[in-house]
């Protein structure tokens, strides 16, 4: 089969950069940490973008201290 003249194969496509959780969703610039809040058991961090001047809250899941505390409670209860 002969390929059409406009069809070209890419020999060496560039890989995509890895996704960063600290990249600003609006402009893509890296954000800096403003506050880290773990008092409720969730690891929630507030990031600020220098370019957009906006703040974004990112939830990274359950905080490590909460997981360790729950594991110690289960072990001591036996």
N, C-alpha and C positions, 0 to 999 in steps of 0.2 A: 504494500500500500504506500502510495506517495502522499507525504504531508503537504498541506497548503503552504504557500510561500510566507504567509504572515505568522505561521506557527513556529515558535522557537522554544527549545528546551533550555531551562536554566541549568547550567553545569554545576555551579557552586553557589547555591543560595546562602545568604548570610543568616546565621541563627538569630532568633529573637532574643533580646536581653531578658534575663530572669525577672519575673514580676516582683516588685518590692511593695511590702505593706506600708512603707513610709513614703511612698510617692503620692503627691497631691492628686486627688481625683480630677481637679479642675484643670491644672496646668502641667502636671507630670513632674514638677520640681520636687526635690527631696525636702521633707519637713523635719523640724526639730521637736524634741520632746519638751512639753511644757509642764505636764503633771502626770504622775502615776498614781492611780487610785486602786487599792486592793482591799479596802475595809469590808466590803460585802462578800468577799470570796471570789470575785471575778477580777481578772487582770485587765483593767480598762486604762488606756493611756490617751492623753490629749496631746495632739500634735498641732503645730502652727506652721503654716506656709509663709515664708518670708516674701515671696513674690505676690501672692494673692491676698495676704493679710487675713486669712481665714483660719479657723480652728476646726479640727476634725477629731472625733472620739473614735478610737479603734478598740474593739473588744478582742483580746487574745485568748479568751476562754477562762477556765478556772485557774486561780492563782496557785502557785506551787505550795505556799504555806498551808492553804486549805486542803490540798490533797494529802500533804504529810500529816496534818492534824487528824483528818478522817481516818487515815491508815493507822495512826497510833491509837485512836479510840477503839477501833476494831480489834487491835492486838491486845489491848489492856482489858477488854471486856471478856475475854475467854477464860 
